[in-house]
Amino acid sequence: MAIVEMTGRLGALVIDSVVRLGAFVLFLLTTALYVFIPPFKPRLWIRQIRIIGADSLFLVILIGGFTGMVLGLQGYNTLRRFGSDGALGTVVALVLVRELGPVLAALMIAARAGSAMAAELGAMQSTEQIDALTVMAINPVQYLVSPRLLAGVISFPLLTAVFDVVGIFGGYMVGVGLMGAPSGAYFNGIAANMDGHDIMTGIYKALVFGVIVTWVCCYKGYHADRMATGVSRATTEAVVLSSAMILAFDYFLTSILL
């Protein structure tokens, strides 16, 4: 009997996990479909682009600058041991554009804008505002989630590009201005060794991360429990899950795009 009971619990757990995963994926597909179905709401798109993109600009610039400065400092000290300090610009640019730029920018936006999305939708769910939209014949997914998904797809590549540029100049300030690396070789190395494939790799990652962050955070907020701790739990789960998925998908995308 104990084995039968354990088997039943395991089967119920597996079925429940599959159902949850199906609802998770179906939420993304439905949201993406409503992006192309009228009525279109340009004001909602612009508002979400401002919230996700423009309001995150200062944070991205700050983190990008310090990340580039750390890379310039550590890269110069490491390359100097091998007499290759002239390759500092290439190392800083490739590391930022291919890996650290899209990943760190996505993590910062998930922490700032993603948590705000989950909290806002969770509060609307707990106060039954989403039910009110349904009563007024307004599709809540199309009205609340689709504009955020579109704004994420637009904003993440732009913010990643800003992160990369600021990081490269941050590496230049420390590596060349402070540590004394060759000035001409810094940007010449970037121009000679970084091509369009490297840039597009970072852009592709940023697009995927934009979908992941908006998808996960909106799903968690939209399905938040209607209780006192529902909003806080949904916000925490959204940031943790989106951050984990960013790192996991970064590995898979890197292995595919190499």
N, C-alpha and C positions, 0 to 999 in steps of 0.2 A: 504493500500500500504506500509505503514511504517513497519508493521509486516512482510509482505512478503519480503521486502527488508532486514530486519534484519535476517530473517530466511535463506535467500539466502546467506548472508555473513557468517553466522554461519556455514552453510553447506559447503561452500567453504573453510572455515578455517579448519573444521574437515577433509575434504578430503585432503587438502594440508598437514595437519599434518600426516595423515595416509600414504600418499605417501612418505613424508620425512622419516618417521620411517621405512617404507619398504626398501627404498634405503639405510638407515643406517645399517639395519640388513643384507641386501643382500651384502653390501660391506664387512662385516665381514666374511660371509660365503664364498664369492668368494676368499677373501684373504687367509682364512684357507685352502681352496681347493688347491690353487696354491702352498702351501707349499709342497704338496706331488706329484706334477706334474713336470716332467722334462721339461727343463733342470734345474739342480740344480746348485746353485752358492755358494759354500762353502766360497769363499772369501767375498762375501757380508754378509753372516751370521756372520763370524768372525769379520768383520768390525763393524757391528751393535752391536754385543755383547760387543766389546770394547767401543763403543760410549755410549751405554745404561748402561752397567754393570761396566766395569773397570773405566771409567771416572767419574762415580758417587760414587766410593768407598770411597773417602775421605769425601764427604758430608755425606754419610751414617754413617761412623765411627764417625764423629764429632757429628751429631745429636743423634746417638745411645748412645754415651758416656754421653752426657749431660742429655738425657732423663733418663738413668739409675741412674745418680747422683741425679736428682730431685726425682725420685721414692725412692731411698735409704734414702734421707733426710726426705721427707714427710712420707714415710712408717714407719720409725723408730719413729718419733715423735707421729704418730697416734697409733702404736702398743704398744708403751711404756705406754700409758695411761691405757691399759688393761692388762699390764703385759705379753704381747705376742711378745716381741721384738725378740724372737728366731725364729719366723715365718717370719722374714723379707725376707730371701732368697726366700721362697716359694711365697710370695706376689709379689716381684719384677719379678721373673722369669715367673710366670703365667700371670701377666699383660702384660709383654713384648711379650712373645711367642704367646699368644692367641689373643691379641688385638693391643697394641701399636706398636709392631714390624712391622707387615705387613702393617698396616694403615699408620704410619708415614713414613716408607720407601717408600711406594707407592706415597704418597703425595710429598715427596722430589724429587723422580725420575720424577714424572709428571712435577714438576716445572722446573727441569733442563733439562732432556732429552726429555720429552714430548713437551715442548715449542720449543726445537730445531728441533724436527721432524716436527711439524706443520709449523714452519717458513721456513724450508728447502723445504718441499713439496709445500708450498704456493708460495715461490719464483720461484720454477720450473714451477708451473702452470701459474704464471703471466708473465713469460718470454717465455712461450710456449715450454719449454723443454720436458714436458710430451707429447705434440702433436708430437714433433720430434721423441720421442721413438716409438710412434704408427706408424709414417711414415716409420721408419726403421724396422718395423715388430717385435718390442720388446713389449711384454705386459707390460705396465707400472705398473699395480698392482702387477704382479709377480716379477718384477724387483725392484720396489721401496718399496712396502708395505709388502709383505710376509716375506722378511728377517727381517724386523723390528718386525713383530709379533712373529716370532720364537725366535728372540733375547730377546724380552720381556718375553716370557714364560720361557726361560732359566735363564735370569739374575735376575728377581725379587725374586724367592725363594732363590737364593744364597745371594743376597744383604740383604734379610730379615734375613737369618741365621747370617750373619755378624752383623747386627744391634742388634739382640737378644744377641749374645755372648758379644759384646762390652757393651751393656746396663747392662747385669748382672754383669760384672766386674766393671762397673761404679757405680752400686749400692753397690757393695762390698767395693769399695774404700771409699765411703762416709759413708755408714751405719756401717761398721765394723771399717775401719781405722780412720774415723773422729768422728763418734758419739759413738763408743764403743759397738756396738751390738756383741753378741757372734759369734766368728769367725767360730767355728766348726759347729754350728747350721745352718749357712747360706747355705753352700753347702750341708750339710746333709739333710736339709729340701727340697732343690730342688730335690735331688736324690730320696727322699722318697715319694714326693707328685706330682711330674710331670711325666706323663707317655707318651707313644707314641701318644695317641690320642690328647693330648695337642699340641705336636709338629706338627703333621699332620694337625691339624686345622689351624695353622699359615701358613703351606706350601700350603694348599688348597686355602687359602685367597690370598696368594702371587701370585699363578698361575692365579687366576681370575683377580686380579688387574693388572697383567702384560698384560693380554688380553685387559682389559678395557682401559688402558692408551695408548697402541699402537694403538688400534682400533680407539678410539676417536680422538687422536691427528693426526693420519694419515688421517682419514676421513676429518677432518676440513681443514688440509693443502692441501689435494688432491682436495677438492672442494672449495678452496679459490676464492674469486672474483678477477677478473683481473682488479684491479684498485689500486690506490696509497695506500689506506687503507686496501686492501684485506688481505695482509699478517698479519698485526698487529691485525686485527679483528679476523682472523682465529686462531692466536696464543692465544689471550685472551680467545676466546670461547673454545678452546681445553683444556686449563688448568682449567678453571672454570668448564666445564662440566665433565671432567675426575675426578676432585676432588670431585664434588658432587656425581658422580656415585660410587666412591670408598667408601664414607661414607654410601650411601644408600645400596650398596651391602654388606658392612660389617655387617649391621644390619641383613639382610636376611640370610647371611651365618652363622652368629652367632646363629640365631634362629634355623637353620637347623642342625648345627654341635654340638650343646650343648649335 
